[in-house]
Amino acid sequence: KLMFTLTNKDGANAMDFLSGPHSLFKRLRVLVGGQSCEDIDEYARTCEMFNILQSSAVRANDNIEGFAPGATLASNKSRRVGMKLLSGLLNQSKMIPVRYAPIEIELELAGEPVDAQYGSTAWEITDVQLKCDLCTLDNELENSYAKHFLSGQALPINYGTYISQSQVVTDMQFGVNVSRAVTRLKSIFMTFLGTNTSQQDVIKEITNI
């Protein structure tokens, strides 16, 4: 889980959140040894889609560490926030040998995580930490790993990732081409973002699913 302290820097207005902590980020990149293994664009919208597919009990449990849609953070106040990362590599079943595969996680801040019309847009993230389980191998097993890699053999780790793509639709019939260097397609989720709505002040691209 990713943990950080969120501070409302506005001295007069509260922050009104559109959704959970994932709404603060618009892109996630996971690099292993400098090589990009995952690059999820429209991260907040993708997380929101999977979030609403969960049961209400699971969402309520996540909101305890994070915050619920419509929650507020008073002016000049801070809150410690925790969130699960939507990443195929970090959620697969095998353990990652970080000594041989050092991991870097990049999160790009979103431009529209809060309701700017009714609240503060001056916020700050500090004291970022990644909470995870870490196992230390004994010398014998560590030597076996080293021998395995030095002999030129690989340690295969299969994982699913998420590819997000947007396209403008102007007719009832349309085609979408997705070209990515992946092994196979597991599932497709399609959502639509309307432009004509009477609730443009409260429905943003993140939550209009």
Backbone hydrogen bonds, N-H to C=O, Kabsch-Sander energy under -0.5 kcal/mol:
donor,donor_aa,acceptor,acceptor_aa,energy
2,L,83,M,-2.9
3,M,129,Q,-3.4
4,F,81,V,-2.2
5,T,126,T,-2.9
6,L,4,F,-0.6
6,L,79,R,-2.9
7,T,124,E,-2.6
8,N,77,K,-2.7
9,K,7,T,-0.8
9,K,122,A,-2.5
10,D,122,A,-0.8
15,M,73,L,-2.7
17,F,15,M,-0.6
17,F,71,A,-2.6
18,L,113,P,-1.6
19,S,113,P,-0.5
23,S,20,G,-2.0
24,L,21,P,-1.9
25,F,22,H,-1.7
26,K,108,E,-2.7
27,R,108,E,-1.1
28,L,40,I,-2.0
29,R,106,E,-2.7
30,V,38,E,-2.2
31,L,29,R,-0.5
31,L,104,E,-2.9
32,V,35,Q,-2.8
33,G,31,L,-0.5
33,G,102,P,-2.7
35,Q,32,V,-1.7
37,C,30,V,-3.0
38,E,30,V,-1.6
40,I,28,L,-2.9
41,D,39,D,-0.8
42,E,26,K,-0.7
43,Y,26,K,-2.2
44,A,25,F,-0.6
46,T,42,E,-2.3
47,C,43,Y,-2.8
48,E,44,A,-2.3
49,M,45,R,-1.9
50,F,46,T,-1.8
51,N,47,C,-2.2
52,I,48,E,-2.2
53,L,49,M,-0.8
54,Q,51,N,-1.3
59,R,55,S,-2.1
60,A,56,S,-2.2
61,N,57,A,-1.9
62,D,58,V,-2.2
63,N,59,R,-2.0
64,I,60,A,-0.7
64,I,61,N,-0.7
65,E,61,N,-0.7
65,E,62,D,-0.6
66,G,62,D,-2.0
70,G,17,F,-2.6
71,A,68,A,-2.2
73,L,15,M,-1.5
76,N,8,N,-1.1
76,N,10,D,-0.8
77,K,74,A,-1.5
79,R,6,L,-2.3
81,V,4,F,-3.3
82,G,65,E,-1.7
83,M,2,L,-2.1
86,L,84,K,-0.5
87,S,85,L,-1.4
91,N,87,S,-0.7
91,N,88,G,-0.6
92,Q,89,L,-0.7
98,V,96,I,-1.6
100,Y,97,P,-1.1
101,A,97,P,-2.0
104,E,31,L,-3.0
106,E,29,R,-3.2
108,E,27,R,-2.5
110,A,24,L,-2.7
115,D,16,D,-2.8
116,A,114,V,-1.2
118,Y,115,D,-0.7
119,G,115,D,-1.3
120,S,14,A,-2.7
123,W,121,T,-0.9
124,E,7,T,-2.1
126,T,5,T,-2.3
129,Q,3,M,-3.2
131,K,1,K,-3.5
131,K,129,Q,-0.5
132,C,130,L,-0.5
137,L,135,C,-0.5
142,E,138,D,-2.5
143,N,139,N,-2.4
144,S,140,E,-1.5
145,Y,141,L,-2.0
146,A,142,E,-2.3
147,K,143,N,-2.6
148,H,144,S,-2.0
149,F,145,Y,-2.3
150,L,146,A,-2.6
151,S,147,K,-1.3
152,G,149,F,-1.7
153,Q,148,H,-1.6
164,S,162,Y,-0.5
170,T,168,V,-0.5
174,F,172,M,-0.5
178,V,176,V,-0.5
179,S,177,N,-0.5
180,R,178,V,-0.6
182,V,180,R,-1.8
194,G,192,F,-0.6
197,T,195,T,-0.8
200,Q,197,T,-0.7
202,V,199,Q,-1.4
203,I,199,Q,-2.7
204,K,202,V,-0.7
208,N,204,K,-1.9
209,I,207,T,-1.9
